[in-house]
Amino acid sequence: MTTGNGRGTGDTEALREEIRRTRVELGETMEALAAKADVKARLRSSADQAKERMREQAAQTVARVRGQAAQKAQLARGQAQETGAVVRRNPAPFVALAAGAVAAAIVLLIVRGRRG
């Protein structure tokens, strides 16, 4: 099938393909414009993104605090073990301290008993 200017069906198919591509591009452009015009959807999307960022930050903070707590607990355990080792090596000062506390408690009980 030829036209008056000598073009064949190949040109017609090429034009049809060009029209199809243009329609697809126009459809995509219209979808993009519609999405930009939908303020509620954009706000929802922005709020969802903010929520997700907050969740991620909270999770990171919790992880960091747990790590720090574990480090502090490990340090406290180490210090308690060191203190226990010191007491086992030389219990005399601690025994004297405990005896003084017991004596103070007895004196307080006697003083309270005389008042009553």
C-alpha positions as CSV (number, residue, x, y, z in Angstrom):
1,M,0.0,0.0,0.0
2,T,1.6,3.2,-1.2
3,T,0.5,6.8,-0.7
4,G,0.7,9.5,-3.3
5,N,4.2,10.6,-2.2
6,G,5.8,7.2,-2.5
7,R,5.8,6.1,1.1
8,G,5.0,2.5,1.9
9,T,3.4,0.6,4.8
10,G,6.6,0.8,6.8
11,D,6.2,4.5,7.4
12,T,2.6,3.9,8.5
13,E,3.7,1.3,11.0
14,A,6.4,3.6,12.3
15,L,3.9,6.4,12.8
16,R,1.6,4.1,14.6
17,E,4.4,3.0,16.9
18,E,5.4,6.6,17.5
19,I,1.8,7.4,18.4
20,R,1.6,4.4,20.8
21,R,4.9,5.5,22.5
22,T,3.6,9.1,22.8
23,R,0.4,7.8,24.4
24,V,2.3,5.8,26.9
25,E,4.5,8.7,27.8
26,L,1.5,11.0,28.0
27,G,-0.2,8.5,30.4
28,E,2.9,8.3,32.6
29,T,3.2,12.1,32.6
30,M,-0.5,12.4,33.6
31,E,0.0,9.9,36.4
32,A,3.0,11.8,37.7
33,L,1.1,15.1,37.6
34,A,-1.9,13.5,39.4
35,A,0.4,12.2,42.1
36,K,1.9,15.6,42.6
37,A,-1.6,17.2,42.8
38,D,-2.8,14.6,45.4
39,V,-1.7,16.6,48.5
40,K,-3.3,14.2,51.0
41,A,-1.5,11.2,49.6
42,R,1.8,13.1,49.6
43,L,1.2,14.2,53.3
44,R,0.4,10.6,54.2
45,S,3.5,9.4,52.5
46,S,5.6,12.0,54.3
47,A,4.1,11.1,57.6
48,D,4.7,7.4,57.0
49,Q,8.3,8.1,56.1
50,A,8.7,10.2,59.3
51,K,7.2,7.4,61.4
52,E,9.6,4.9,59.9
53,R,12.6,7.2,60.6
54,M,11.4,7.6,64.2
55,R,11.0,3.8,64.6
56,E,14.5,3.3,63.2
57,Q,16.0,6.0,65.6
58,A,14.1,4.4,68.5
59,A,15.5,1.0,67.7
60,Q,19.0,2.3,67.4
61,T,18.7,4.2,70.7
62,V,17.3,1.0,72.4
63,A,20.2,-1.0,71.0
64,R,22.7,1.6,72.1
65,V,21.3,1.8,75.7
66,R,21.2,-2.0,76.0
67,G,24.8,-2.2,74.9
68,Q,25.8,0.5,77.4
69,A,23.8,-1.3,80.2
70,A,25.5,-4.6,79.4
71,Q,28.9,-2.9,79.6
72,K,28.0,-1.3,82.9
73,A,26.7,-4.6,84.3
74,Q,29.9,-6.3,83.2
75,L,32.0,-3.6,84.9
76,A,29.9,-3.9,88.1
77,R,30.3,-7.7,88.1
78,G,34.1,-7.3,87.7
79,Q,34.2,-4.8,90.5
80,A,32.2,-7.0,92.8
81,Q,34.5,-9.9,92.0
82,E,37.5,-7.8,92.8
83,T,35.9,-6.6,96.1
84,G,35.1,-10.2,97.0
85,A,38.7,-11.2,96.3
86,V,40.0,-8.4,98.5
87,V,37.7,-9.5,101.3
88,R,38.8,-13.1,101.0
89,R,42.5,-12.0,101.1
90,N,42.1,-9.7,104.1
91,P,38.7,-10.0,105.9
92,A,39.8,-8.2,109.1
93,P,38.7,-4.7,108.2
94,F,35.3,-6.0,107.0
95,V,34.8,-8.1,110.0
96,A,35.6,-5.1,112.2
97,L,33.1,-3.0,110.3
98,A,30.4,-5.7,110.6
99,A,31.1,-6.1,114.4
100,G,30.8,-2.3,114.8
101,A,27.5,-2.3,113.0
102,V,26.2,-5.2,115.2
103,A,27.4,-3.3,118.3
104,A,25.6,-0.1,117.2
105,A,22.4,-2.0,116.6
106,I,22.6,-3.6,120.1
107,V,23.2,-0.2,121.7
108,L,20.2,1.2,119.9
109,L,18.0,-1.7,121.0
110,I,19.1,-1.2,124.6
111,V,18.5,2.6,124.5
112,R,15.0,2.1,123.0
113,G,14.2,-0.6,125.6
114,R,15.0,1.7,128.5
115,R,12.7,4.5,127.1
116,G,9.7,2.2,126.8
